[in-house]
Amino acid sequence: MKQNIYDDPQFFAGYSSMRKTGGGLNEVLEQPAMVSLLPEVIHGTVLDLGCGDGGLCVRLLDLGANSVIGVDLSQNMIRAARERCAGRKDIQFHCLAIEDFQSPDGAFDLVVSSLAFHYIPNLEALFHNIQAWLKDGGMLVFSIEHPVATCSQGIHAGWYRDANNKKCHWQVDCYADEGERRSRWFVDGVIKYHRTVSSIVNHLVGAGFHIVRMLEPHATEKAEQEKPSLLEERRRPPFLLMKALKAKHGKTEPDFAPYR
Ligand SMILES: C[S@@+](CC[C@H](N)C(=O)[O-])C[C@H]1O[C@@H](n2cnc3c(N)ncnc32)[C@H](O)[C@@H]1O
């Protein structure tokens, strides 16, 4: 049974309010980094996995995409996305799990995903699927919660604070123990999946991608000037972004025995 936390009323109310008030890091940090990895002009057909309310889908169309398919498990999100895009013929939304999405091989020029892959238990299998769905030379651009941020979730409180509640340092623990993390985010028991940076890289390479760029962004300088508390995001990376190309002839590396 896949977790669909964005359809939990308390979670959705908290998350929507955070996005409306700009209290999250999406607009000031993740989205500018994501857009910086996209081609200036997008051609062809795009797939957005975990599309949420469709904001990025519209941006992709504005950048020139011929058509966009958005996939999200949450009915709340898909309803908002359909409202946002009412009347548009160049965009389709599917309310289903990323893991259940099916497509003919070679259907997409670009696959994007913004902050959804840490909800996927088997990222390796997903990268293989995406590789098949892309045309030769097609591109994958995604952001994920940074492994430095996911490793201790549900184990430590993130920031270690002194007696005066000052944030002393970020706690990295259990880094090599990959798998499920349950923590409180608006509600108890939100499930995410932690994996190391090397696993993410090696799963991409193993699926036949050339990695062309990685980002561990902090807030934009403008945002930091307007809201100096954002300087804190330079102390540890909240997000990891990757841009990868489908290798023309499949695998880029031979199989390696797993390190034990
Ligand atoms: C942090 S939100 C990001 C939404 C959107 N990409 C954005 O940047 O505004 C994560 C999204 O992933 C979706 N999601 C989580 N697990 C999913 C799954 N297994 N399949 C499809 N969507 C999923 C959630 O419903 C939610 O809309």
Ligand as a Chemical Component Dictionary entry (heavy atoms), coordinates in Angstrom:
data_LIG
# 
_chem_comp.id                   LIG 
_chem_comp.type                 NON-POLYMER 
_chem_comp.pdbx_formal_charge   0 
_chem_comp.three_letter_code    LIG 
# 
loop_
_chem_comp_atom.comp_id 
_chem_comp_atom.atom_id 
_chem_comp_atom.alt_atom_id 
_chem_comp_atom.type_symbol 
_chem_comp_atom.charge 
_chem_comp_atom.model_Cartn_x 
_chem_comp_atom.model_Cartn_y 
_chem_comp_atom.model_Cartn_z 
_chem_comp_atom.pdbx_ordinal 
LIG C1  C1  C 0  6.797 17.976 -2.099 1  
LIG S1  S1  S 1  5.445 17.664 -3.171 2  
LIG C2  C2  C 0  6.067 18.389 -4.659 3  
LIG C3  C3  C 0  4.994 18.698 -5.648 4  
LIG C4  C4  C 0  5.474 19.392 -6.925 5  
LIG N1  N1  N 0  6.406 18.557 -7.657 6  
LIG C5  C5  C 0  6.090 20.705 -6.574 7  
LIG O1  O1  O 0  7.324 20.829 -6.632 8  
LIG O2  O2  O -1 5.364 21.645 -6.241 9  
LIG C6  C6  C 0  5.606 15.932 -3.490 10 
LIG C7  C7  C 0  4.533 15.392 -4.423 11 
LIG O3  O3  O 0  4.826 14.021 -4.695 12 
LIG C8  C8  C 0  3.609 13.303 -4.709 13 
LIG N2  N2  N 0  3.896 11.889 -4.431 14 
LIG C9  C9  C 0  4.430 11.341 -3.327 15 
LIG N3  N3  N 0  4.556 10.019 -3.471 16 
LIG C10 C10 C 0  4.089 9.721  -4.711 17 
LIG C11 C11 C 0  3.983 8.523  -5.473 18 
LIG N4  N4  N 0  4.384 7.351  -4.986 19 
LIG N5  N5  N 0  3.459 8.594  -6.704 20 
LIG C12 C12 C 0  3.027 9.784  -7.215 21 
LIG N6  N6  N 0  3.130 10.959 -6.561 22 
LIG C13 C13 C 0  3.663 10.925 -5.318 23 
LIG C14 C14 C 0  2.779 13.950 -3.617 24 
LIG O4  O4  O 0  1.398 13.652 -3.738 25 
LIG C15 C15 C 0  3.131 15.414 -3.815 26 
LIG O5  O5  O 0  2.249 16.054 -4.718 27 
# 
loop_
_chem_comp_bond.comp_id 
_chem_comp_bond.atom_id_1 
_chem_comp_bond.atom_id_2 
_chem_comp_bond.value_order 
_chem_comp_bond.pdbx_ordinal 
LIG C1  S1  SING 1  
LIG S1  C2  SING 2  
LIG S1  C6  SING 3  
LIG C2  C3  SING 4  
LIG C3  C4  SING 5  
LIG C4  N1  SING 6  
LIG C4  C5  SING 7  
LIG C5  O1  DOUB 8  
LIG C5  O2  SING 9  
LIG C6  C7  SING 10 
LIG C7  O3  SING 11 
LIG C7  C15 SING 12 
LIG O3  C8  SING 13 
LIG C8  N2  SING 14 
LIG C8  C14 SING 15 
LIG N2  C9  SING 16 
LIG N2  C13 SING 17 
LIG C9  N3  DOUB 18 
LIG N3  C10 SING 19 
LIG C10 C11 SING 20 
LIG C10 C13 DOUB 21 
LIG C11 N4  SING 22 
LIG C11 N5  DOUB 23 
LIG N5  C12 SING 24 
LIG C12 N6  DOUB 25 
LIG N6  C13 SING 26 
LIG C14 O4  SING 27 
LIG C14 C15 SING 28 
LIG C15 O5  SING 29 
# 
